[in-house]
């Protein structure tokens, strides 16, 4: 099994984490939402698998390119 990294494409604040570690995800499922410039930007799983870990918490400020979660395929 390989690990897929989920990164933020924008800087902002984590405003929602609809899933938790251990949850099954399909490619395109929303794993987190980043609020940037009063917009909620979804961060989707790039592959089908299981969320191995979520590395951020609600209201954390994240940078562009920051690792948010890991999906095990």
Rosetta blueprint (number, residue, H / E / L):
1 X L
2 X L
3 X E
4 X E
5 X E
6 X E
7 X E
8 X L
9 X L
10 X L
11 X L
12 X E
13 X E
14 X E
15 X E
16 X E
17 X L
18 X L
19 X L
20 X L
21 X L
22 X L
23 X L
24 X E
25 X E
26 X L
27 X L
28 X L
29 X L
30 X E
31 X E
32 X E
33 X E
34 X E
35 X E
36 X E
37 X L
38 X L
39 X E
40 X E
41 X E
42 X E
43 X E
44 X E
45 X L
46 X L
47 X L
48 X L
49 X E
50 X E
51 X E
52 X E
53 X E
54 X E
55 X L
56 X L
57 X L
58 X L
59 X L
60 X L
61 X E
62 X E
63 X L
64 X L
65 X L
66 X L
67 X E
68 X E
69 X E
70 X E
71 X E
72 X E
73 X L
